[in-house]
């Protein structure tokens, strides 16, 4: 366990400092994923999304737009939070296999 200062971004910064090329980080945090991708760290989420240089910019735009709309009180209906079941586990497993096979 690593304890971080209680300040904004401290945990993300600690992860970035410790991550090395060849590592794999699992996160749903899109801005953190973008920062890791800049360091050529492989990043996936627990639902089977493989973050990449090709898709991270679009994912950041979608996230920022959603946050701006939420700040304005605009409800877009957005994505409903889904439970984690066999479909998500299979997608995660396939994404992880893809990463492993790239080695």
Secondary structure, DSSP 8 states (H G I E B T S, - for coil): -----SSTTHHHHHHHHH--TT-EEE-S-HHHHHHHHHTT-EEE-TTS-EE-TTTHHHHHHHHHHHHHHHHTT------------HHHHHHHHHHHHHHHHT-
